[in-house]
Amino acid sequence: MRIRGLITALLCAAGLTAVAPAAGAAPIIDGEYAKSGPWAAMVQQNGQQWCSGSIISATWVLTAQHCIDEPGATYSVKVGNIDHQSGKYAAVASIHTPSSGADIALLKLDRSISTTYATLGTSVAVGDTEYVYGWGYNEDGVLQRYLKVARMDVISVSNGLIRAHRDTGLTNGGDSGGPVFVGGRQVGVHIAGNKVDTSTHTSIAANRTWIRNTSGV
C-alpha cells in the first residue's frame, strides 16, 4: 500500500491525478466521516476498492468515466452503507458514457438494489456550499472503509464543470466518481483535485438529458 501511495505521489507531481483514481492517492483530506449515505456506491475494479459513486435508481449508478476505462477489467459496486464492507453487492452489467466526452458514466447493474437513491439536481451557482463524498485514501494515505464528506465552496460553474474551494476539506484520487450535493440534491460527479485547495466536478446539469435518455431517471 505504501508503494502504491508513492506511485500516486509521482503521478500527482506530473499532473495526472485525474487518470489514477485509486492508485493510492489521498482522497477526502480532512473533512469528516459521513453520518448517512444510503445512496453511496463504492465502485470496485476486479474485486478491489477503486472509486466512489452514487446510486440513482434500482439498477443505475453514476460515477466518473475515468474510473471504468481499464480494458478487460470487471466492475462491481457495494451500495447503501457508509461502511462499504456492509454494502449490497451488484455486478456491473454494462457501462454507458456520453458521446460528448464528459467525464461521467452510468453503470447498469445486474440486479435491483433497494435503498434511498440520490435525487439529481441542476441548480448550482458560485457561492453555493457543496458537500462531496468519497471512500479513497485520507490525508495520511490510509484507504477508507467508512464514507467521508467534505464541505466546499463553489467558485465557478462553466463549460460543464463545477470548481470548488476547500472549506472543511477537499477531494482527491480515490474520491473520483463521488457525488457532489447542493441543497440535498446531487449536482455533480467528482473528477479531479489538486490536493491543496480546489476540486473539479462534472456537472449534472450539463449531462442531464443524456442521463435521462440512458437511464430513464
N, C-alpha and C positions, 0 to 999 in steps of 0.2 A: 504494500500500500504506500509506503514511503517513496518507493521508486516511481510509482505512478504519479504521486504528487510532484516529484521532481521533474518528470517529463512534462507535466502540465505547466509548471512554472516556466519552463523553457518555451513552451508554446505561447504562453501569455506574453512573454517578452517579445515574441515575434509578431504579436497582434493576431493570434489565431485562436483566441478563446472561443469564438462563436462556432468553430467547427470541431471542437473537442469537448462535447457536453458532459462526459462522465469519465474523463481520463485522470481524475484525481484533483480537479480544480476545486478551490473553495467555493461553496455555494453561498447561501444567505449568510452574510457576515453580520455579526451582532444580531439585531432583531430579537425575536423570542420564539418559544415553541407555541404552535397554534393550539388553541383550546378545542377547536372543532374543525372538521374538514370532510364531511360525508361525500363531497363531490371530488375529493382529491384522488388522483390516479398516478401511481408510480409506474413508469414505463421501464420494462426490462428488455435487455438485448441478450439473446442467447441464455436466458435464465438469470442474468445478473442485473442488479440495480444499475440504472443508466440515466434516466431523465425524469422529469416531472410532467404532469398533465392534469386535465380535468375531464370528468365525465359529464356530458351534456344531455344524454338520453340513455335509454336502457342498453343500447348497443353501440354508442358512438363516444369516442374520446378525442379531445383536442390536445395537440402538442405542437412542438416545433418540427419543421421539415428536416432540419439537420440532425434531429435525434434518431431518425429512422431511415437514413440513407446508406447504410452499410450493405453492399451487395452480398447476398447469400445469408444474411443474418435473419434470425427469427425473433419476433417481438411478442410480448405479452404484457399484461398490466395487473397490478394489485390495486383494488379500488375500495374506497368507502371508509377508511380508517386512518387516523393520524399516525398510528403505528402501522407502517406498510406491511409488516410481517403478519398482521391480523387482517389485512385487506382481502377482499374477494378476488379470486383469480379468474382471468379470462385470457385466452389466446387472441392474437390479432389475426383476423381472417383476411383482411385486405387493407391497403394503405391508399389514401387519396390525397393528392396535392393540387393546388390551383395552377392553372396554365400561366398565371401572371408571374410566377416565380417567387411569390411571397413566402417567407419562412414560417409556414404554418402547415399543419397536416391534420387530417381526420383519420382515425383508426376505427375500422369496423370490427367489432368483437364477434367471437364465435358463439356467444351466448348472451342472454339478457342479464343485466345486473340491476337489482332493485336498491335504490338509495335516494338521497336527495341530490338532484342534478344541479349543476351550475346554471344559473339564469344568465343569458347573454344580454349585454347592453351595448349601446353605441354612443352614449353621451360621455365624453371626456374632454376636459379643457385645461389649458395652462392654469396652474394654481390649485388644481384638484389634489386631494390626498388619495393616494392609491395604496393598496395592500397586495403584496406579491408573495406567493407561496412556493416552497420547494423543498426537496429532500437531498440536496447534494452534500458536499463536504463543507464543514463550517470553517471559521477563520483559523482554526488550529489544524485543518486538513483531516478532520475526522468525518467519515461518512455517516450521514444521519439516518437513524431508524425512525425518528419522530419528525413529523412535518414542522417546518419553521416558517415564520412570516416576518416580513419587514414592512414598515411604513415608509413610503417615499413621496416626494412632491413632484408632480408633473411639471416639466419645464418646456416641453414642446410637443405639438401634435401636428405632423405633416408627412406627406409622401408615404402614407400607410404605416407610419411608425409613431410610437409614443416613447418619449425620453423622459426619464425621471431622475431626480437628485436624492441622495440618501437623506433620511431623517433618522429613524431608529436603526436603520441598517440598509444593506443593498444586496443585490443578487450576484451570482457568479455561475461558473460552469455547470455544475450538477443541477441547477435550478432551471435549465433550459426546458422550455415547454410548459413551465408552471403558469398557473392562472394569475391574472392581474385584475383586481376588483376595485371599482369605484362605486360608492353608494350601494354596495351589496350585489352588484351585477358584474359579470366578467366582461371587461372591455379590452383585454389584451392577452397575448401569449408571450412569455419572456423568451428572448433570444440571445442577448449578449450583455456583458457587464465589464467595466474596466477595473473592478476590484478596488477602486479608490473612492469614487463619489457618484458615478452615474450608471444607469442601466437602460437598456433599449428593449422595446417590446413590439411585436407585430400587432397592429390594430385590428380588433374585431370588426369595427365599423367598415373598414376598407375591404373586408372579406366577407361581409355579412351575406351577400347574395350567393356567393359560392358555398358557404356553409349551409344555407337553407336548401339550395338546389341539390347538394350532395347528401345531406343527412336528413333533410325534412324538418330540421329544428329551426 
